[in-house]
Amino acid sequence: MKKLISILLLSLYLVSTTELYQLLKIPELVEHYIEHKELNPDMTLTAFLRTHYDHPVKDGDYGKDQRLPFIIHSAPLSLVFTINQGFSFETATYHFNPLQMHKIPSKDEDLCYKGFLNSVWEPPRPSFL
């Protein structure tokens, strides 16, 4: 089972990162050859390949010609993953200390701190006294 999964993953990797995906277009090549063979029964496979790969021309089936394997190339996907040798996961347990309770100054009926209104009208005191 491991061997089968390894082959599958390697195949998926190679098809997505190299030009190997072009081999998946071979059925279109065969189908297109059959179409040409029906139009011209004397055409050989080598003549067909020469027509499409050696000296391609823009003709009536140019759209189909562009879907053939190895006609259009694309940049393959490149993924690189690196892990530093000193890489490690660490879990930390945090302990929360309870907050210390502070007394809240009491308020009078006007919702002002006691002594606040009187201290506003006093001039600042020098710090050296």
Secondary structure, 3 states (H helix, E strand, C coil): CHHHHHHHHHHHHHHHHCHHHHHHHHHHHHHHHHHHHHHCCCCCHHHHHHHHHHCCCCCCCHHHHCCCCCCCCCCCCCCCCCCCCCCCCCCCCCCCCCCCCCCCCCECCCCCECCHHHHHCCCCCCCCC
